[in-house]
């Protein structure tokens, strides 16, 4: 990307010293890290109802006890992570906790599960946000995939601009959604208490399944998407201002309170107003119409819901790059992912997250309901490993506190059971993809680590001798004689007294002219002419270099390539790329060094 265009889109670069000023306060931290969890209120109730409605109208009453069970799980998970935040003040993500306390393999499983979950979070949030838009404006429904891709690109640019800027951008929509949702719930309860509620006529749903334990498990597992994102605060502790753990803990408590109360409120009102999901309209949209009517307040709810869902993906944009950088620092992912960009964000991780999310949106055609079965398996697996790791953490202390062990043990047990429920009940609906993908990613991470270990061993100085100074031969490739070649010859003679010029005979007439001019301009450098009956430049050159290697002329052979650099980019298209091909061919030959000597036109 040209520098001027990059600066216009992303802004001016930030110095490393500015990192501390990019930290987040509590209010901005809630907007950045809680938007994922809070936004799930917009579709968690709907996912429960979609499962229950297959058992007929009467089964919809089960939504309330299921919602209460999920709200209790929110409290358990949040309380467990509150302890993690204070035990790991530098960042207590599932990968770190599991690796430190359970070992490398459980840590990699937790890390892989979270990487998958972060990508799915972006795809699900964007798809649900677009669904809120198309509910209010049905003609846009056929364009949902395009809208989703555009939203991902917009959020990507916002995050590439830096942590503090993205926090400011996303703070307003988050608090707008919280206020709008509170208004909807209070207005809905007010109508119920005053007897002015307008429930929808009861729908006679055709039962295709019976009410069974398996159906209830499926509904419960679908509603558990409300808990995804709870771990984001503990992963992002380093992004908070000092004292980091205290601020992160307060944000986690705020988030859990808002999440549990609003989820129960929406589920209760959906039951009272007899809301049933529709293919082209969300439950929140239907409920808002019944409470407010189709007026400004209704469109306010839809706009706020769409914004929070679209921006809920921002939580993953904060955590996916950070987790990738930690894995890269430990040698399990490419090193480039551990480097911060101009704006002090992990730019490479952000771009990878955006690309994978766009692929998911396109593959699943922007459907929230198609993506949900893949969702939550990974995050609950990481919950379980993190909480089990915390139990081990407390047990390793000299005087372990029983209440710490009990709370994290309860969290591990509860999330472990939910993981099994989700994996079993949604296996055939798509969860199998995640179950298969996690071990594949773990294997890939281990391969990357093994590669870095091999490289480290090969580069080790142990047993290596001192650098030796030798007179290694230098070959200068020429096609003619001009200023660029003269400069290349001067450079070659500066690094070795053993210099040979090399040309390939493609045209005997031109080669004869070159010999005459060479005797005039470079008589002190021998010119070797290689025959090429099949007009290949590369093959005779490689054969000559192999002959020199067999003759043992020095430890290294330097191949000098005179290259002229045009003043405009399009002028490169007017010249052949022989030098590039030669460098590519010699790259994999040990003991061969290629040097380009540029001559700027």
C-alpha positions as CSV (number, residue, x, y, z in Angstrom):
1,X,0.0,0.0,0.0
2,X,1.5,3.4,-1.0
3,X,2.6,5.4,2.1
4,X,0.3,8.3,1.6
5,X,-2.8,6.1,1.1
6,X,-1.8,4.1,4.2
7,X,-1.5,7.2,6.3
8,X,-4.9,8.5,5.1
9,X,-6.7,5.3,6.0
10,X,-4.8,4.2,9.2
11,X,-3.4,7.6,10.5
12,X,0.1,8.5,11.6
13,X,2.3,5.8,13.2
14,X,2.8,5.7,16.9
15,X,6.1,5.3,18.8
16,X,6.6,2.4,21.2
17,X,6.7,4.9,24.0
18,X,3.1,5.8,23.3
19,X,1.9,2.3,24.2
20,X,1.0,3.2,27.7
21,X,-1.3,6.0,26.5
22,X,-3.2,3.5,24.3
23,X,-4.5,1.7,27.4
24,X,-8.2,1.5,28.1
25,X,-10.2,2.8,31.1
26,X,-13.2,0.9,32.6
27,X,-15.9,2.5,30.4
28,X,-14.0,2.1,27.2
29,X,-12.8,-1.4,28.3
30,X,-16.5,-2.5,28.7
31,X,-17.2,-1.3,25.2
32,X,-14.2,-3.1,23.7
33,X,-14.3,-6.4,25.6
34,X,-17.9,-6.8,26.6
35,X,-19.6,-6.1,23.2
36,X,-19.3,-9.7,22.2
37,X,-21.0,-11.1,25.3
38,X,-23.6,-8.4,25.5
39,X,-24.5,-8.6,21.8
40,X,-25.4,-12.3,22.1
41,X,-28.6,-11.2,24.0
42,X,-29.9,-10.2,20.6
43,X,-29.9,-13.8,19.3
44,X,-29.5,-16.2,22.2
45,X,-33.2,-16.3,23.1
46,X,-34.0,-16.8,19.4
47,X,-31.7,-19.8,19.2
48,X,-33.5,-21.4,22.2
49,X,-36.9,-20.8,20.7
50,X,-35.9,-22.2,17.3
51,X,-35.1,-25.6,18.9
52,X,-38.1,-25.7,21.2
53,X,-40.6,-24.7,18.4
54,X,-39.9,-28.0,16.7
55,X,-41.8,-29.7,19.6
56,X,-44.9,-27.5,19.2
57,X,-46.2,-24.4,20.9
58,X,-46.4,-25.9,24.4
59,X,-42.6,-26.5,24.4
60,X,-41.9,-22.8,24.2
61,X,-42.6,-22.4,27.9
62,X,-39.4,-24.2,28.6
63,X,-37.4,-21.2,27.4
64,X,-37.7,-19.5,30.8
65,X,-36.1,-22.3,33.0
66,X,-33.5,-22.8,30.3
67,X,-32.7,-19.1,30.4
68,X,-32.4,-19.1,34.2
69,X,-30.0,-22.1,34.0
70,X,-27.8,-20.2,31.5
71,X,-27.9,-17.0,33.6
72,X,-26.7,-19.1,36.6
73,X,-23.9,-20.4,34.3
74,X,-23.0,-16.8,33.5
75,X,-22.5,-16.1,37.2
76,X,-20.4,-19.2,37.7
77,X,-18.1,-18.6,34.7
78,X,-17.7,-14.9,35.5
79,X,-16.9,-15.6,39.2
80,X,-14.3,-18.2,38.1
81,X,-12.7,-15.8,35.6
82,X,-12.6,-13.0,38.3
83,X,-10.2,-15.2,40.2
84,X,-8.2,-15.9,37.0
85,X,-7.9,-12.1,36.5
86,X,-6.3,-11.6,39.9
87,X,-4.1,-14.7,39.7
88,X,-2.7,-13.7,36.3
89,X,-2.5,-9.9,36.3
90,X,-0.4,-9.9,33.1
91,X,-3.2,-11.7,31.1
92,X,-4.9,-14.9,32.1
93,X,-6.2,-16.3,28.8
94,X,-7.1,-20.0,28.6
95,X,-3.9,-20.8,26.7
96,X,-1.6,-19.3,29.3
97,X,-3.5,-20.8,32.3
98,X,-3.7,-24.3,30.8
99,X,-0.1,-24.3,29.5
100,X,1.3,-23.2,32.9
101,X,-0.7,-25.6,35.0
102,X,-1.7,-28.5,32.8
103,X,1.1,-28.7,30.3
104,X,1.9,-27.8,26.7
105,X,-0.7,-30.0,25.0
106,X,-3.7,-28.8,27.0
107,X,-2.5,-25.3,26.4
108,X,-2.4,-25.8,22.7
109,X,-5.9,-27.3,22.7
110,X,-7.2,-24.3,24.6
111,X,-5.4,-21.9,22.3
112,X,-6.7,-23.7,19.1
113,X,-10.2,-23.7,20.5
114,X,-10.1,-20.0,21.2
115,X,-8.6,-19.1,17.8
116,X,-11.6,-20.9,16.1
117,X,-14.0,-19.2,18.5
118,X,-12.7,-15.8,17.7
119,X,-13.1,-16.3,14.0
120,X,-16.6,-17.6,14.5
121,X,-17.4,-14.7,16.8
122,X,-16.8,-12.2,14.0
123,X,-18.8,-14.3,11.5
124,X,-21.7,-14.9,13.8
125,X,-21.8,-11.3,15.1
126,X,-21.7,-9.8,11.6
127,X,-24.3,-12.2,10.3
128,X,-26.6,-11.4,13.2
129,X,-26.1,-7.7,12.8
130,X,-26.9,-7.9,9.1
131,X,-30.0,-9.9,10.0
132,X,-31.2,-7.0,12.3
133,X,-30.8,-4.6,9.4
134,X,-32.6,-6.9,6.9
135,X,-35.4,-7.4,9.5
136,X,-36.1,-3.6,9.4
137,X,-35.4,-3.4,5.7
138,X,-36.5,-6.7,4.0
139,X,-35.4,-5.6,0.4
140,X,-31.8,-5.9,1.6
141,X,-32.1,-9.6,2.5
142,X,-30.6,-10.9,-0.8
143,X,-27.6,-8.6,-0.2
144,X,-26.8,-10.0,3.3
145,X,-23.4,-11.6,2.3
146,X,-22.2,-8.4,0.6
147,X,-23.3,-6.3,3.6
148,X,-21.5,-8.7,5.9
149,X,-18.2,-8.5,4.0
150,X,-18.3,-4.7,3.9
151,X,-18.9,-4.6,7.7
152,X,-15.9,-6.9,8.3
153,X,-13.7,-4.6,6.1
154,X,-14.9,-1.5,8.0
155,X,-14.2,-3.0,11.4
156,X,-10.8,-4.2,10.2
157,X,-9.8,-0.6,9.1
158,X,-11.0,0.8,12.5
159,X,-8.9,-1.7,14.4
160,X,-5.8,-1.1,12.3
161,X,-6.0,2.5,13.3
162,X,-5.1,1.6,16.9
163,X,-6.5,0.4,20.3
164,X,-7.6,3.8,21.7
165,X,-9.2,5.0,18.5
166,X,-11.1,1.8,18.0
167,X,-12.2,1.9,21.6
168,X,-13.6,5.5,21.1
169,X,-15.3,4.3,17.9
170,X,-17.0,1.4,19.6
171,X,-17.9,2.9,22.9
172,X,-21.0,4.9,21.7
173,X,-22.7,1.9,20.0
174,X,-22.2,-0.3,23.0
175,X,-23.8,2.1,25.5
176,X,-26.5,2.9,22.9
177,X,-27.4,-0.8,22.8
178,X,-27.4,-1.2,26.6
179,X,-29.6,1.9,27.0
180,X,-32.0,0.8,24.2
181,X,-32.2,-2.8,25.5
182,X,-32.9,-1.5,29.0
183,X,-35.7,0.8,27.6
184,X,-37.2,-2.2,25.7
185,X,-37.2,-4.4,28.8
186,X,-38.6,-1.7,31.1
187,X,-41.3,-0.7,28.7
188,X,-42.2,-4.3,28.1
189,X,-42.5,-5.0,31.9
190,X,-44.5,-1.8,32.3
191,X,-47.0,-2.9,29.7
192,X,-47.3,-6.3,31.4
193,X,-47.8,-4.8,34.9
194,X,-50.3,-2.2,33.7
195,X,-52.2,-4.7,31.5
196,X,-51.5,-2.9,28.3
197,X,-49.3,-5.6,26.8
198,X,-50.3,-6.8,23.3
199,X,-49.2,-10.4,23.0
200,X,-49.2,-11.9,19.5
201,X,-52.0,-14.4,18.6
202,X,-50.7,-17.9,19.6
203,X,-49.3,-19.8,16.7
204,X,-50.2,-23.5,16.2
205,X,-46.8,-24.9,15.5
206,X,-46.5,-28.3,13.8
207,X,-44.5,-30.6,16.2
208,X,-41.8,-32.6,14.4
209,X,-40.1,-33.7,17.6
210,X,-41.3,-34.7,21.1
211,X,-40.1,-32.9,24.2
212,X,-37.2,-35.0,25.3
213,X,-34.0,-34.6,27.3
214,X,-32.1,-34.5,24.1
215,X,-34.3,-31.6,22.7
216,X,-33.9,-29.7,26.0
217,X,-30.1,-30.2,25.8
218,X,-30.1,-28.9,22.2
219,X,-32.1,-25.8,23.3
220,X,-29.8,-25.2,26.3
221,X,-26.6,-25.6,24.2
222,X,-28.1,-23.2,21.6
223,X,-28.7,-20.6,24.3
224,X,-25.2,-21.0,25.7
225,X,-24.0,-18.7,22.9
226,X,-25.0,-16.0,25.5
227,X,-21.9,-16.9,27.5
228,X,-19.4,-16.7,24.7
229,X,-17.2,-13.7,25.1
230,X,-17.1,-13.9,28.9
231,X,-13.4,-14.8,28.8
232,X,-12.4,-11.8,26.7
233,X,-11.8,-9.5,29.7
234,X,-9.2,-12.0,31.2
235,X,-7.5,-12.3,27.9
236,X,-7.2,-8.5,27.5
237,X,-5.9,-7.5,30.9
238,X,-2.7,-5.9,29.5
239,X,-4.9,-3.5,27.5
240,X,-6.3,-1.9,30.7
241,X,-4.8,1.0,32.6
242,X,-3.2,0.4,36.0
243,X,-4.2,-1.2,38.2
244,X,-5.0,-3.6,35.4
245,X,-6.4,-6.6,37.4
246,X,-8.8,-4.3,39.4
247,X,-10.1,-2.5,36.4
248,X,-10.5,-5.7,34.4
249,X,-12.4,-7.4,37.4
250,X,-14.8,-4.5,37.7
251,X,-15.5,-4.6,33.9
252,X,-16.1,-8.3,34.1
253,X,-18.6,-7.8,37.0
254,X,-20.5,-5.1,35.0
255,X,-20.6,-7.3,32.0
256,X,-21.9,-10.4,33.8
257,X,-24.6,-8.3,35.6
258,X,-25.8,-6.6,32.4
259,X,-25.7,-9.9,30.4
260,X,-27.6,-12.1,32.8
261,X,-30.3,-9.6,33.6
262,X,-31.0,-8.5,30.0
263,X,-31.0,-12.1,28.7
264,X,-33.6,-13.2,31.3
265,X,-35.6,-10.0,30.5
266,X,-35.7,-10.6,26.8
267,X,-36.5,-14.3,27.2
268,X,-39.3,-13.6,29.7
269,X,-40.9,-10.9,27.5
270,X,-40.7,-13.1,24.5
271,X,-42.6,-15.7,26.4
272,X,-45.2,-13.2,27.7
273,X,-45.7,-11.6,24.2
274,X,-45.8,-15.1,22.6
275,X,-43.0,-14.3,20.2
276,X,-42.1,-17.0,17.7
277,X,-39.0,-16.7,15.4
278,X,-39.5,-16.0,11.7
279,X,-37.1,-16.7,8.8
280,X,-36.8,-13.0,7.8
281,X,-37.3,-11.3,11.2
282,X,-35.5,-11.6,14.5
283,X,-37.1,-12.2,17.9
284,X,-35.9,-8.8,19.2
285,X,-37.4,-7.1,16.1
286,X,-40.8,-8.8,16.7
287,X,-40.7,-8.0,20.4
288,X,-39.9,-4.4,19.8
289,X,-42.8,-4.0,17.4
290,X,-45.2,-5.4,20.0
291,X,-43.8,-3.2,22.8
292,X,-43.3,0.1,20.9
293,X,-45.2,-0.4,17.6
294,X,-43.4,0.3,14.3
295,X,-42.2,3.8,15.2
296,X,-39.0,5.7,16.0
297,X,-38.4,3.6,19.1
298,X,-38.7,0.4,17.1
299,X,-36.1,1.6,14.6
300,X,-33.9,2.8,17.4
301,X,-33.8,-0.7,18.8
302,X,-33.1,-2.2,15.4
303,X,-30.3,0.3,14.7
304,X,-28.7,-0.2,18.2
305,X,-29.0,-4.0,17.9
306,X,-27.4,-3.9,14.4
307,X,-24.6,-1.7,15.6
308,X,-23.7,-3.7,18.7
309,X,-23.8,-7.0,16.7
310,X,-21.7,-5.6,13.9
311,X,-19.2,-4.2,16.4
312,X,-19.3,-7.2,18.8
313,X,-16.7,-8.6,16.4
314,X,-14.4,-6.0,17.9
315,X,-13.8,-8.2,20.9
316,X,-12.2,-10.8,18.6
317,X,-10.2,-8.1,16.9
318,X,-8.7,-7.4,20.3
319,X,-8.1,-11.0,21.4
320,X,-7.3,-13.0,18.3
321,X,-4.2,-10.9,17.4
322,X,-3.1,-10.9,21.0
323,X,-3.4,-14.7,21.4
324,X,-1.7,-15.2,18.0
325,X,1.2,-13.0,19.2
326,X,1.6,-15.0,22.4
327,X,1.6,-18.3,20.4
328,X,4.1,-16.7,18.0
329,X,6.3,-15.6,20.9
330,X,6.3,-19.2,22.2
331,X,7.2,-20.4,18.7
332,X,3.9,-22.1,17.8
333,X,2.9,-19.6,15.1
334,X,4.9,-17.5,12.5
335,X,7.1,-14.9,14.2
336,X,5.5,-12.1,12.1
337,X,2.4,-12.4,14.2
338,X,4.3,-11.2,17.3
339,X,5.2,-7.9,15.7
340,X,3.2,-4.7,16.3
341,X,2.4,-2.5,13.3
342,X,2.7,1.3,12.9
343,X,-0.3,1.9,15.2
344,X,0.9,-0.5,18.0
345,X,-1.6,-3.2,17.1
346,X,-0.8,-6.7,15.8
347,X,-1.7,-5.9,12.2
348,X,-0.9,-9.3,10.8
349,X,-3.3,-11.0,13.2
350,X,-6.0,-8.5,12.5
351,X,-5.7,-9.1,8.7
352,X,-5.7,-12.9,9.1
353,X,-8.9,-12.7,11.3
354,X,-10.6,-10.6,8.7
355,X,-9.8,-12.9,5.9
356,X,-11.0,-16.1,7.7
357,X,-14.2,-14.3,8.8
358,X,-15.0,-13.2,5.3
359,X,-14.5,-16.8,4.0
360,X,-16.9,-18.1,6.7
361,X,-19.6,-15.5,5.8
362,X,-19.3,-16.4,2.1
363,X,-19.3,-20.2,2.7
364,X,-22.3,-20.1,5.0
365,X,-24.1,-17.4,2.9
366,X,-24.3,-15.0,5.9
367,X,-26.7,-17.2,7.9
368,X,-26.5,-16.9,11.6
369,X,-28.5,-20.2,12.2
370,X,-26.0,-22.1,10.0
371,X,-23.0,-20.7,11.9
372,X,-24.4,-21.2,15.4
373,X,-23.9,-25.0,15.6
374,X,-20.1,-24.4,15.1
375,X,-20.1,-21.8,17.8
376,X,-19.5,-22.3,21.5
377,X,-17.9,-25.7,21.3
378,X,-14.4,-24.2,21.2
379,X,-15.1,-21.5,23.8
380,X,-16.6,-23.9,26.4
381,X,-13.7,-26.3,25.8
382,X,-11.3,-23.4,26.6
383,X,-13.4,-22.4,29.6
384,X,-13.1,-26.0,31.0
385,X,-9.3,-26.2,30.5
386,X,-8.8,-22.7,31.9
387,X,-10.8,-23.5,35.1
388,X,-9.2,-26.9,35.5
389,X,-5.8,-25.1,35.2
390,X,-6.8,-22.7,37.9
391,X,-7.7,-25.5,40.2
392,X,-4.2,-26.9,39.7
393,X,-2.8,-23.4,40.2
394,X,-4.4,-23.1,43.6
395,X,-3.3,-26.6,44.6
396,X,0.3,-25.8,43.9
397,X,0.3,-23.0,46.5
398,X,1.8,-23.6,49.8
399,X,-1.4,-22.9,51.6
400,X,-4.2,-23.4,49.1
401,X,-7.5,-21.5,49.8
402,X,-10.4,-24.0,49.6
403,X,-12.9,-21.4,48.4
404,X,-10.7,-20.6,45.4
405,X,-10.4,-24.3,44.6
406,X,-14.1,-24.8,45.0
407,X,-15.1,-21.9,42.8
408,X,-12.8,-22.8,39.9
409,X,-13.7,-26.5,40.4
410,X,-17.4,-25.7,40.1
411,X,-16.6,-23.6,37.0
412,X,-14.6,-26.5,35.4
413,X,-17.3,-29.0,36.2
414,X,-20.1,-26.8,34.8
415,X,-18.4,-25.8,31.7
416,X,-17.1,-29.3,31.1
417,X,-20.7,-30.7,31.2
418,X,-21.8,-27.9,28.8
419,X,-19.0,-28.7,26.4
420,X,-20.2,-32.3,26.3
421,X,-23.8,-31.2,25.8
422,X,-22.9,-28.9,23.0
423,X,-20.6,-31.4,21.3
424,X,-23.2,-34.2,21.5
425,X,-26.4,-32.3,20.7
426,X,-24.9,-30.3,17.8
427,X,-22.4,-32.8,16.4
428,X,-24.3,-33.7,13.3
429,X,-25.4,-30.0,12.8
430,X,-21.9,-28.8,12.3
431,X,-20.1,-29.1,15.6
432,X,-18.1,-32.0,14.2
433,X,-16.2,-29.5,12.0
434,X,-14.8,-27.9,15.2
435,X,-14.1,-31.2,16.9
436,X,-12.1,-32.3,13.9
437,X,-10.4,-28.9,13.3
438,X,-9.0,-28.4,16.8
439,X,-6.6,-31.4,16.7
440,X,-5.6,-30.4,13.2
441,X,-4.7,-26.9,14.4
442,X,-2.8,-28.4,17.4
443,X,-0.8,-30.6,15.0
444,X,-0.1,-27.5,12.8
445,X,1.1,-25.5,15.8
446,X,3.4,-28.3,16.9
447,X,4.9,-28.5,13.4
448,X,5.7,-24.8,13.5
449,X,7.4,-25.2,16.8
450,X,9.4,-28.2,15.6
451,X,10.5,-26.1,12.6
452,X,11.7,-23.3,14.8
453,X,13.5,-25.8,17.1
454,X,15.3,-27.3,14.1
455,X,16.3,-23.9,12.8
456,X,17.6,-22.9,16.3
457,X,19.6,-26.1,16.5
458,X,21.1,-25.6,13.0
459,X,22.0,-22.0,13.7
460,X,23.6,-22.7,17.1
461,X,27.2,-21.6,17.5
462,X,28.0,-24.6,19.7
463,X,30.9,-26.4,18.0
464,X,31.3,-23.7,15.3
465,X,34.7,-22.4,14.4
466,X,35.8,-18.7,14.0
467,X,34.9,-17.0,10.8
468,X,37.5,-17.7,8.1
469,X,38.7,-15.2,5.6
470,X,39.1,-16.7,2.1
471,X,39.5,-15.5,-1.5
472,X,36.2,-16.8,-2.9
473,X,35.5,-16.5,-6.6
474,X,33.0,-13.9,-7.9
475,X,31.1,-14.2,-11.1
476,X,29.5,-11.2,-12.8
477,X,26.7,-12.0,-15.2
478,X,26.6,-9.7,-18.3
479,X,24.6,-9.4,-21.4
480,X,26.4,-6.4,-22.8
481,X,28.7,-3.6,-21.6
482,X,27.2,-0.4,-20.1
483,X,27.4,1.8,-17.0
484,X,25.5,-0.7,-14.9
485,X,27.9,-3.5,-15.8
486,X,31.0,-1.2,-15.1
487,X,29.6,-0.4,-11.6
488,X,28.9,-4.1,-11.0
489,X,32.5,-5.0,-12.0
490,X,33.9,-2.3,-9.6
491,X,31.9,-3.8,-6.8
492,X,33.0,-7.3,-7.6
493,X,36.7,-6.4,-7.6
494,X,36.2,-4.7,-4.2
495,X,35.2,-8.0,-2.5
496,X,37.5,-10.4,-4.3
497,X,40.6,-10.4,-6.6
498,X,39.2,-13.6,-8.3
499,X,36.5,-12.0,-10.6
500,X,35.2,-13.6,-13.8
501,X,32.6,-12.2,-16.2
502,X,30.0,-14.6,-17.6
503,X,27.8,-14.3,-20.6
504,X,25.5,-16.7,-22.5
505,X,25.8,-16.8,-26.3
506,X,22.3,-16.4,-27.7
507,X,23.4,-14.4,-30.8
508,X,26.9,-15.0,-32.2
509,X,27.0,-11.6,-33.9
510,X,26.2,-9.7,-30.6
511,X,28.6,-11.9,-28.7
512,X,31.4,-11.0,-31.1
513,X,30.7,-7.3,-30.6
514,X,30.7,-7.9,-26.8
515,X,34.1,-9.5,-27.0
516,X,35.6,-6.5,-28.8
517,X,34.0,-3.9,-26.4
518,X,35.0,-6.0,-23.4
519,X,38.7,-5.9,-24.4
520,X,38.4,-2.1,-24.5
521,X,36.4,-1.5,-21.2
522,X,37.4,-4.4,-18.9
523,X,40.6,-6.0,-20.1
524,X,41.6,-7.0,-16.6
525,X,38.5,-9.2,-16.1
526,X,38.3,-12.5,-18.1
527,X,35.1,-13.0,-20.1
528,X,33.7,-16.5,-20.3
529,X,31.2,-17.2,-23.0
530,X,28.8,-20.1,-22.5
531,X,27.2,-21.8,-25.5
532,X,23.4,-22.3,-25.4
533,X,22.1,-24.2,-28.4
534,X,18.6,-24.2,-27.0
535,X,18.7,-20.4,-26.2
536,X,18.3,-21.0,-22.4
537,X,20.1,-18.6,-20.1
538,X,19.5,-20.4,-16.8
539,X,20.6,-23.9,-17.7
540,X,24.2,-23.1,-19.0
541,X,24.7,-20.8,-16.0
542,X,23.7,-23.5,-13.5
543,X,25.9,-26.1,-15.2
544,X,28.9,-23.7,-15.1
545,X,28.4,-23.0,-11.4
546,X,28.1,-26.7,-10.7
547,X,31.5,-27.3,-12.5
548,X,33.1,-24.5,-10.4
549,X,31.8,-26.2,-7.3
550,X,33.3,-29.6,-8.3
551,X,36.6,-27.9,-8.9
552,X,36.5,-26.6,-5.3
553,X,37.3,-23.0,-6.0
554,X,36.6,-21.5,-2.6
555,X,33.9,-22.1,0.0
556,X,31.5,-19.7,-1.4
557,X,30.7,-18.4,-4.9
558,X,29.2,-14.9,-5.3
559,X,27.1,-14.2,-8.3
560,X,26.8,-10.5,-9.0
561,X,23.8,-9.3,-11.1
562,X,23.9,-5.9,-12.6
563,X,20.3,-4.5,-12.5
564,X,19.0,-1.2,-13.7
565,X,16.0,0.3,-12.0
566,X,13.5,2.3,-14.1
567,X,12.1,5.5,-12.6
568,X,8.4,4.4,-13.1
569,X,6.8,1.2,-11.9
570,X,5.2,0.5,-15.3
571,X,8.6,0.6,-17.0
572,X,9.5,-2.7,-15.2
573,X,7.0,-4.4,-17.5
574,X,9.2,-3.4,-20.5
575,X,12.2,-5.4,-19.3
576,X,12.7,-9.1,-18.7
577,X,13.1,-10.6,-15.2
578,X,16.1,-12.8,-15.8
579,X,17.8,-11.6,-12.6
580,X,14.8,-12.6,-10.5
581,X,14.8,-16.1,-12.1
582,X,18.5,-16.5,-11.5
583,X,18.2,-15.5,-7.8
584,X,15.3,-17.9,-7.3
585,X,17.3,-20.8,-8.9
586,X,20.4,-20.1,-6.8
587,X,18.6,-19.6,-3.5
588,X,18.3,-23.3,-2.9
589,X,22.0,-24.1,-3.8
590,X,24.2,-24.1,-0.7
591,X,27.3,-22.0,-0.8
592,X,25.9,-19.6,-3.5
593,X,25.5,-15.9,-2.8
594,X,23.6,-13.6,-5.1
595,X,24.2,-9.9,-5.0
596,X,22.2,-7.3,-7.0
597,X,24.0,-4.1,-8.0
598,X,21.3,-1.6,-8.9
599,X,21.8,1.2,-11.4
600,X,19.1,3.8,-11.2
601,X,18.0,5.3,-14.5
